[in-house]
Amino acid sequence: MQVGDRYGQLYGGDDPLTTRVGIDPTVRDLTVIPALDIAPPHWITTYPRTVNATASTVELVVQLDEPGVVYFLIVPDAARVPTSREVRAGITLRPDAVSYGSITSLRALTQEVAVVVPGLSAVTAYAVWFVAEDKAIDLMLSPKPNLQPAPVRSLVTTPAP
Ligand SMILES: [Ca+2]
C-alpha cells in the first residue's frame, strides 16, 4: 500500500462482521450538538387535581411528564384569569391571591405529589390555578426553564366547618 493510498477504504470501510458502516478516518472533529429542551412540561392525564377540601384547606395533587416545578395561585372564583407569569409570581403580581406557592419533590414531580394548602375560608368558591415549568438548561448549562404558556384551573368550594 502506498502512503496515503486508499486509507479510508482499507481501514474505515464497512465492517464485514457486523455490517456496521465505518467512520471515515479523515473525520477529525465530530462535534455533537445537544438538542435543547424548548418544550414546557405536560400534565400527566388527570392532573392537576384539587381534592379533600375542608373548611380551611385543600389538597393539590400534581404530576408532570418531565422533571419540573409547579406553581399555584388560589384566588376567589370570580377573580380575573391569571397569566402563567402571574401564577408563578404569586402575590407580587396578584395582590388578590388567597394563597400561592411552588410545589417540588425529590423526583421533581415525575411521580404524584400532593400538598395541603391552608388558609382558606369556609363555604367559599375558589379558583386554583396551576402552571408547570421544566428544569431545562441552555448550552452554557445555565437554567433556562420552559414555562407552560397558560395555567390550568381547578374549581373548589370549601364546606362549612
Ligand atoms: Ca421540557
Boltz pocket constraint, residues with backbone or C-beta under 6 A from the ligand:
constraints:
  - pocket:
      binder: B
      contacts: [[A, 37], [A, 38], [A, 39], [A, 40], [A, 41], [A, 66], [A, 134], [A, 135], [A, 136], [A, 146]]
      max_distance: 6.0
